[in-house]
């Protein structure tokens, strides 16, 4: 990436601090509770600040040296990074520790840095629909840009949490920061349009299409002329079985898959590389369903159909856990990158302990208090994928394991995974990828996908 883009990102960080002024702490002071308006309840004993186990011991690792070695490029290389779900409401770009800064550097140095934007940036807090408050003010877009993100998918079940007004504000903020987006729009046609971008000093054009698959038709657009999401909706049919038994079979609607295929064909006509994002909730991610790390065969259909229609890269998110990687017809399918930034308990809006009590995602072990419950370890981890293209061909796929703080003042913030956890995650992704005959090579602190 050019020195100009790096300098620009640094200026964005300064601009964000100057313009927003939300009272976030800087430097090492970030570990302290941020200064904010007086709350109506006492959060001092909240799970947000309460620890039930000691933090992992710090490892003596030169992250700058490792990342610098990874960033070496050949003439003509184009670098794409991708992360999973981002629920993001506090500044993290200024965290001083190398295991944060060098992680963000991988995205800042990339030509395209993609993530799933699973929150809204708007000025309409009064329009909040669900219990969760996944919102930041519009100026927060400069923080999204500061960590390196310049491409986002928006077809997910939180894009319209603040209604049409909230979506309009969010789209305006992304356009202002020149962050490419797809999957949500002021009309259904706009939601189905690709977000497009180029790369500095290269002729390659990139397109992103984004769709959400939910287990009900809750998010199907009712009025195509109003704000909409691009969705692939489900249908349930009854099938007669032997002995007079009847089985209900659920799967994506054929017409929605065909509409996605048409979108991809059109995007392919005008762009060299087409990326497709699929935010997939095949069932509720309520923990009653367990860890959803295996994708149902009926769900594999839409990922492969995207490749068949002409997509070059398909990136999945939604189940909040890692799923396998498939190389299908020479093209990568990442069935789920899991989470990346997971600040989904907003302490100055909703009492966090109340969320812990009501949240179906949180494990409910016996003889454990509400305040001591935690998300499952698989939820608080993800991978950052790094793909190298040259002459419009995929040359290399690497992925870097990421862990997310699950307690304390940095709750929801990503970092490089520890050595032990990194090994465990690489082995898990390999196990989940075995059905697709994908080979993953452990390189120590990252892995390479063979194709």
C-alpha positions as CSV (number, residue, x, y, z in Angstrom):
1,X,0.0,0.0,0.0
2,X,1.2,3.5,-0.7
3,X,2.7,5.8,1.9
4,X,-0.1,8.2,1.0
5,X,-2.8,5.8,2.2
6,X,-0.9,5.2,5.5
7,X,-0.5,8.9,6.0
8,X,-4.2,9.4,5.2
9,X,-5.2,6.8,7.8
10,X,-3.1,8.5,10.4
11,X,-4.8,11.8,9.6
12,X,-8.2,10.1,9.9
13,X,-7.3,9.0,13.4
14,X,-6.3,12.5,14.3
15,X,-9.4,13.9,12.7
16,X,-11.6,11.4,14.6
17,X,-10.1,12.5,17.9
18,X,-10.4,16.1,17.0
19,X,-14.0,16.1,15.7
20,X,-15.7,13.6,17.9
21,X,-14.4,14.4,21.4
22,X,-16.4,11.7,23.1
23,X,-14.0,11.6,26.1
24,X,-12.4,8.3,25.2
25,X,-9.1,7.7,26.9
26,X,-5.9,7.6,24.9
27,X,-2.7,5.6,25.2
28,X,-2.3,3.5,28.3
29,X,-5.1,5.4,29.9
30,X,-7.5,3.5,27.6
31,X,-7.4,0.7,30.2
32,X,-9.3,3.0,32.6
33,X,-13.0,3.5,32.5
34,X,-13.8,6.2,29.9
35,X,-15.1,9.5,31.1
36,X,-18.8,9.8,30.2
37,X,-22.0,11.3,31.3
38,X,-23.5,10.2,34.6
39,X,-25.4,6.9,34.4
40,X,-28.8,6.2,35.9
41,X,-27.5,2.9,37.3
42,X,-24.3,1.7,38.9
43,X,-22.1,-0.1,36.4
44,X,-19.1,-0.3,38.8
45,X,-19.7,-4.0,39.5
46,X,-20.8,-4.8,36.0
47,X,-19.4,-7.8,34.1
48,X,-17.9,-5.2,31.9
49,X,-15.3,-4.6,34.6
50,X,-15.6,-7.8,36.6
51,X,-13.0,-10.5,36.1
52,X,-13.6,-14.2,37.0
53,X,-10.2,-15.4,35.9
54,X,-6.8,-13.9,35.5
55,X,-5.8,-12.6,32.0
56,X,-3.6,-14.7,29.8
57,X,0.1,-14.0,30.6
58,X,1.8,-11.6,28.1
59,X,4.0,-13.3,25.6
60,X,7.3,-11.8,24.4
61,X,6.5,-11.5,20.7
62,X,7.8,-9.0,18.3
63,X,4.5,-8.4,16.4
64,X,5.9,-5.5,14.4
65,X,8.7,-7.8,13.0
66,X,6.2,-10.6,12.2
67,X,3.7,-8.3,10.5
68,X,6.4,-6.4,8.5
69,X,7.7,-9.8,7.1
70,X,4.1,-10.7,6.1
71,X,3.6,-7.4,4.3
72,X,6.3,-7.9,1.8
73,X,4.8,-7.7,-1.7
74,X,5.8,-8.4,-5.3
75,X,5.2,-5.8,-8.1
76,X,1.5,-5.9,-9.1
77,X,0.3,-7.5,-5.9
78,X,-3.2,-6.5,-4.6
79,X,-3.9,-7.3,-1.0
80,X,-7.4,-8.0,0.3
81,X,-8.1,-8.5,4.0
82,X,-11.4,-9.7,5.4
83,X,-12.9,-10.0,8.9
84,X,-16.3,-11.1,10.2
85,X,-18.9,-9.3,12.3
86,X,-18.0,-5.9,13.6
87,X,-20.2,-4.6,16.5
88,X,-18.3,-1.5,17.3
89,X,-19.0,1.6,19.4
90,X,-15.8,2.6,21.3
91,X,-12.5,3.9,19.9
92,X,-9.8,1.2,19.6
93,X,-7.5,2.7,16.9
94,X,-5.4,4.4,19.5
95,X,-4.7,1.3,21.7
96,X,-0.9,1.3,22.1
97,X,-0.2,-2.4,22.5
98,X,1.5,-4.0,19.5
99,X,-0.9,-7.0,19.5
100,X,-3.6,-4.4,18.7
101,X,-1.7,-1.9,16.6
102,X,-0.1,-4.5,14.4
103,X,-3.3,-6.3,13.9
104,X,-5.0,-3.1,12.6
105,X,-1.9,-2.5,10.5
106,X,-2.7,-5.6,8.4
107,X,-5.9,-3.9,7.4
108,X,-4.5,-0.4,7.1
109,X,-1.8,-1.6,4.7
110,X,-4.2,-3.6,2.6
111,X,-5.6,-2.3,-0.7
112,X,-9.1,-3.5,0.3
113,X,-10.1,-4.2,3.9
114,X,-13.5,-5.8,4.2
115,X,-15.7,-6.4,7.3
116,X,-19.4,-7.0,8.1
117,X,-20.9,-3.8,9.5
118,X,-23.3,-5.1,12.1
119,X,-24.2,-1.8,13.7
120,X,-25.6,1.5,12.6
121,X,-24.0,5.0,12.6
122,X,-26.8,7.5,12.9
123,X,-28.2,10.5,14.9
124,X,-31.6,8.8,15.7
125,X,-31.2,7.0,19.1
126,X,-34.9,7.5,19.6
127,X,-35.6,5.2,16.6
128,X,-34.1,2.1,18.3
129,X,-36.2,-0.9,17.6
130,X,-34.7,-4.0,19.3
131,X,-33.3,-4.5,22.8
132,X,-29.7,-4.3,21.7
133,X,-28.3,-0.9,21.1
134,X,-25.9,-1.4,18.2
135,X,-25.4,2.3,17.4
136,X,-22.7,4.9,17.2
137,X,-22.9,8.6,16.0
138,X,-22.2,9.3,12.4
139,X,-18.8,10.8,13.2
140,X,-17.7,7.3,14.3
141,X,-17.2,6.4,10.7
142,X,-13.8,8.0,10.9
143,X,-12.9,5.4,13.6
144,X,-14.0,2.6,11.3
145,X,-11.7,4.1,8.6
146,X,-8.9,4.6,11.1
147,X,-8.5,0.9,11.8
148,X,-8.2,0.4,8.0
149,X,-11.7,-0.8,6.9
150,X,-12.7,0.6,3.5
151,X,-15.3,-1.9,2.4
152,X,-18.3,-3.2,4.3
153,X,-21.3,-5.5,3.8
154,X,-24.6,-4.2,5.3
155,X,-27.1,-7.0,4.5
156,X,-27.5,-8.2,8.1
157,X,-30.2,-8.3,10.8
158,X,-29.0,-5.1,12.5
159,X,-28.8,-2.7,9.5
160,X,-32.4,-1.5,10.1
161,X,-32.3,-1.5,13.9
162,X,-32.9,2.3,13.8
163,X,-35.3,2.3,11.0
164,X,-35.2,4.0,7.6
165,X,-33.8,7.2,9.2
166,X,-31.0,5.3,10.8
167,X,-30.1,3.6,7.6
168,X,-30.1,6.9,5.6
169,X,-27.6,8.4,8.2
170,X,-25.4,5.3,8.1
171,X,-25.2,5.3,4.3
172,X,-24.4,9.0,4.2
173,X,-21.6,8.5,6.8
174,X,-20.1,5.6,4.8
175,X,-20.2,7.7,1.6
176,X,-18.6,10.6,3.3
177,X,-15.7,8.5,4.4
178,X,-15.5,6.7,1.0
179,X,-16.1,3.3,2.5
180,X,-17.5,1.0,-0.2
181,X,-20.8,-0.7,0.9
182,X,-23.4,-3.1,-0.4
183,X,-26.5,-5.0,0.8
184,X,-28.6,-2.2,2.1
185,X,-30.1,0.8,0.2
186,X,-32.8,3.4,0.1
187,X,-34.6,1.1,-2.4
188,X,-34.5,-2.7,-3.0
189,X,-32.7,-2.0,-6.3
190,X,-30.1,0.0,-4.5
191,X,-29.6,-2.7,-1.9
192,X,-28.9,-5.2,-4.7
193,X,-26.4,-3.0,-6.5
194,X,-22.7,-3.8,-6.1
195,X,-20.4,-1.5,-4.2
196,X,-17.5,-0.9,-6.5
197,X,-14.0,0.4,-6.0
198,X,-10.6,0.5,-7.7
199,X,-7.1,0.1,-6.3
200,X,-4.4,2.8,-6.5
201,X,-2.1,2.4,-9.6
202,X,-4.0,-0.7,-10.7
203,X,-6.6,-1.2,-13.5
204,X,-8.4,-4.0,-11.6
205,X,-12.0,-3.1,-10.7
206,X,-13.6,-4.7,-7.7
207,X,-17.3,-5.2,-6.8
208,X,-19.0,-6.3,-3.6
209,X,-22.5,-7.8,-3.4
210,X,-24.0,-8.6,0.0
211,X,-27.0,-10.7,1.0
212,X,-28.6,-11.9,4.3
213,X,-30.1,-15.3,4.8
214,X,-32.3,-15.5,7.9
215,X,-34.3,-18.4,9.2
216,X,-37.6,-16.6,8.7
217,X,-38.8,-14.0,6.1
218,X,-38.7,-11.3,8.8
219,X,-36.4,-9.1,6.8
220,X,-37.9,-9.5,3.3
221,X,-38.4,-6.1,1.8
222,X,-42.2,-5.2,1.8
223,X,-41.9,-2.1,-0.3
224,X,-39.2,-2.1,-3.0
225,X,-39.3,1.7,-3.2
226,X,-38.4,2.0,0.5
227,X,-35.2,1.3,2.4
228,X,-34.4,-2.4,2.0
229,X,-31.9,-5.2,2.6
230,X,-30.9,-7.7,-0.1
231,X,-32.0,-11.0,1.3
232,X,-32.1,-14.7,0.4
233,X,-35.3,-15.9,2.2
234,X,-36.2,-19.3,3.4
235,X,-39.1,-21.6,2.4
236,X,-40.4,-24.7,4.2
237,X,-42.0,-27.6,2.3
238,X,-43.5,-30.8,3.5
239,X,-42.2,-34.1,2.1
240,X,-43.9,-37.4,2.3
241,X,-41.8,-40.2,3.8
242,X,-42.3,-43.9,4.1
243,X,-44.9,-45.1,6.6
244,X,-47.1,-42.1,6.2
245,X,-44.5,-39.8,7.9
246,X,-44.2,-36.2,6.9
247,X,-40.9,-34.3,7.1
248,X,-40.6,-30.5,7.0
249,X,-37.6,-29.4,4.9
250,X,-36.4,-25.8,4.9
251,X,-34.0,-24.1,2.5
252,X,-33.4,-20.9,0.5
253,X,-35.9,-19.8,-2.0
254,X,-34.9,-20.6,-5.6
255,X,-36.1,-17.3,-6.9
256,X,-33.9,-15.4,-4.4
257,X,-30.9,-17.5,-5.4
258,X,-31.6,-16.8,-9.1
259,X,-31.8,-13.1,-8.3
260,X,-28.4,-13.2,-6.6
261,X,-27.0,-15.1,-9.6
262,X,-28.3,-12.3,-11.9
263,X,-26.7,-9.7,-9.7
264,X,-23.4,-11.5,-9.9
265,X,-23.6,-11.9,-13.7
266,X,-24.2,-8.1,-14.1
267,X,-21.5,-7.2,-11.6
268,X,-19.1,-9.5,-13.5
269,X,-19.7,-7.6,-16.8
270,X,-18.4,-4.4,-15.4
271,X,-15.8,-5.5,-12.9
272,X,-12.7,-7.7,-12.9
273,X,-13.1,-9.2,-9.4
274,X,-16.5,-9.9,-7.8
275,X,-16.8,-10.5,-4.0
276,X,-20.0,-11.8,-2.4
277,X,-20.8,-11.5,1.3
278,X,-23.4,-13.9,2.8
279,X,-24.6,-13.1,6.3
280,X,-26.2,-16.5,7.2
281,X,-28.5,-17.2,10.1
282,X,-29.7,-20.7,9.2
283,X,-31.2,-21.0,12.7
284,X,-31.2,-18.7,15.7
285,X,-27.8,-18.4,17.3
286,X,-29.5,-19.0,20.7
287,X,-27.2,-21.3,22.6
288,X,-30.0,-23.8,22.9
289,X,-28.8,-24.8,19.4
290,X,-25.2,-25.3,20.6
291,X,-22.1,-24.2,18.8
292,X,-23.1,-23.8,15.1
293,X,-19.8,-24.5,13.5
294,X,-21.1,-26.9,10.9
295,X,-23.0,-25.5,8.0
296,X,-26.1,-27.4,6.9
297,X,-25.8,-28.9,3.4
298,X,-28.8,-26.8,2.2
299,X,-26.9,-23.7,3.2
300,X,-23.8,-24.6,1.2
301,X,-26.0,-24.2,-2.0
302,X,-26.0,-20.4,-2.0
303,X,-22.3,-20.1,-1.5
304,X,-21.5,-22.5,-4.3
305,X,-24.2,-20.9,-6.6
306,X,-22.4,-17.6,-6.1
307,X,-19.2,-19.1,-7.5
308,X,-21.0,-20.8,-10.3
309,X,-22.5,-17.4,-11.3
310,X,-19.1,-15.8,-11.5
311,X,-18.0,-14.7,-8.0
312,X,-14.3,-14.9,-7.2
313,X,-14.5,-14.8,-3.4
314,X,-17.4,-15.6,-1.1
315,X,-17.2,-14.5,2.5
316,X,-19.6,-15.8,5.2
317,X,-20.6,-14.3,8.6
318,X,-23.5,-14.6,10.9
319,X,-23.3,-17.7,13.2
320,X,-20.7,-15.9,15.5
321,X,-18.4,-18.9,15.3
322,X,-15.8,-20.2,12.8
323,X,-16.8,-22.5,10.0
324,X,-14.8,-24.3,7.4
325,X,-13.0,-23.1,4.3
326,X,-13.7,-24.6,0.9
327,X,-11.8,-24.1,-2.4
328,X,-14.6,-24.6,-4.9
329,X,-13.7,-24.6,-8.6
330,X,-10.5,-22.9,-7.6
331,X,-12.3,-20.1,-5.7
332,X,-12.3,-19.6,-1.9
333,X,-15.5,-19.9,0.2
334,X,-15.1,-18.8,3.8
335,X,-18.3,-20.2,5.4
336,X,-17.9,-18.0,8.5
337,X,-15.1,-15.8,9.7
338,X,-16.9,-15.5,13.1
339,X,-16.5,-12.2,15.0
340,X,-13.9,-9.5,14.9
341,X,-15.1,-6.6,17.1
342,X,-17.8,-7.6,19.5
343,X,-18.7,-4.6,21.6
344,X,-22.3,-5.6,21.7
345,X,-23.0,-4.7,25.3
346,X,-23.2,-0.9,25.4
347,X,-22.6,0.1,29.0
348,X,-23.9,3.7,28.9
349,X,-27.2,2.6,27.3
350,X,-28.3,-0.8,28.6
351,X,-27.3,-2.4,31.9
352,X,-24.9,-5.1,30.8
353,X,-25.9,-7.5,33.6
354,X,-29.5,-7.3,32.3
355,X,-28.2,-8.4,28.9
356,X,-26.3,-11.3,30.5
357,X,-29.5,-12.3,32.2
358,X,-31.7,-12.2,29.0
359,X,-29.2,-13.0,26.3
360,X,-29.8,-16.4,24.7
361,X,-26.3,-16.4,23.2
362,X,-24.6,-16.7,26.6
363,X,-24.0,-20.1,28.0
364,X,-26.0,-20.9,31.2
365,X,-24.0,-23.4,33.2
366,X,-25.4,-24.6,36.5
367,X,-24.3,-23.0,39.8
368,X,-23.0,-19.9,38.0
369,X,-24.4,-16.5,38.8
370,X,-25.8,-14.2,36.1
371,X,-22.9,-11.9,36.6
372,X,-20.3,-14.6,36.1
373,X,-21.7,-16.0,32.8
374,X,-19.6,-15.5,29.7
375,X,-19.9,-15.9,26.0
376,X,-18.5,-19.2,24.7
377,X,-14.8,-19.1,23.8
378,X,-15.7,-19.9,20.2
379,X,-17.8,-16.7,20.0
380,X,-14.9,-14.5,21.2
381,X,-12.5,-15.4,18.4
382,X,-12.3,-15.1,14.7
383,X,-9.8,-15.0,11.8
384,X,-8.5,-12.2,9.6
385,X,-8.0,-13.5,6.0
386,X,-5.4,-12.0,3.8
387,X,-5.5,-12.7,0.1
388,X,-2.9,-11.7,-2.5
389,X,-4.0,-11.2,-6.1
390,X,-1.7,-10.5,-9.0
391,X,-2.8,-10.1,-12.6
392,X,-6.4,-10.8,-11.4
393,X,-5.4,-14.2,-10.1
394,X,-5.4,-15.4,-6.5
395,X,-1.8,-16.2,-5.5
396,X,-2.0,-16.7,-1.8
397,X,-4.5,-17.1,1.1
398,X,-3.4,-16.6,4.6
399,X,-5.4,-16.3,7.8
400,X,-4.4,-14.9,11.1
401,X,-6.2,-16.1,14.3
402,X,-7.7,-13.4,16.4
403,X,-9.0,-13.6,20.0
404,X,-11.4,-11.1,21.5
405,X,-11.3,-9.9,25.1
406,X,-14.3,-11.4,26.9
407,X,-14.1,-9.4,30.2
408,X,-12.6,-6.3,31.6
409,X,-12.5,-2.7,30.2
410,X,-11.5,-3.9,26.7
411,X,-14.5,-6.2,26.3
412,X,-15.1,-7.0,22.7
413,X,-11.7,-5.7,21.4
414,X,-9.7,-8.0,19.1
415,X,-6.0,-8.9,19.4
416,X,-3.6,-11.5,18.0
417,X,-4.4,-14.8,19.5
418,X,-1.9,-16.3,22.0
419,X,0.4,-19.1,20.7
420,X,-1.6,-21.8,22.4
421,X,-5.0,-20.5,21.2
422,X,-3.6,-19.8,17.7
423,X,-2.6,-23.5,17.4
424,X,-6.0,-24.6,18.7
425,X,-7.9,-22.3,16.2
426,X,-5.9,-23.4,13.2
427,X,-6.5,-27.1,14.1
428,X,-10.3,-26.3,14.5
429,X,-10.5,-24.6,11.1
430,X,-8.7,-27.6,9.5
431,X,-11.1,-30.0,11.1
432,X,-14.1,-28.0,9.9
433,X,-12.5,-27.8,6.4
434,X,-11.8,-31.5,6.2
435,X,-15.2,-32.3,4.5
436,X,-14.1,-30.0,1.7
437,X,-10.7,-31.6,1.4
438,X,-9.0,-28.3,2.1
439,X,-5.5,-28.4,3.4
440,X,-4.3,-25.7,5.8
441,X,-0.7,-25.3,6.7
442,X,0.2,-24.0,10.2
443,X,2.9,-21.4,9.9
444,X,3.2,-20.7,13.7
445,X,1.2,-17.5,14.2
446,X,-0.8,-17.7,11.0
447,X,-1.8,-20.4,8.5
448,X,-1.9,-20.7,4.7
449,X,-4.7,-22.3,2.7
450,X,-3.5,-24.5,-0.1
451,X,-5.3,-24.3,-3.4
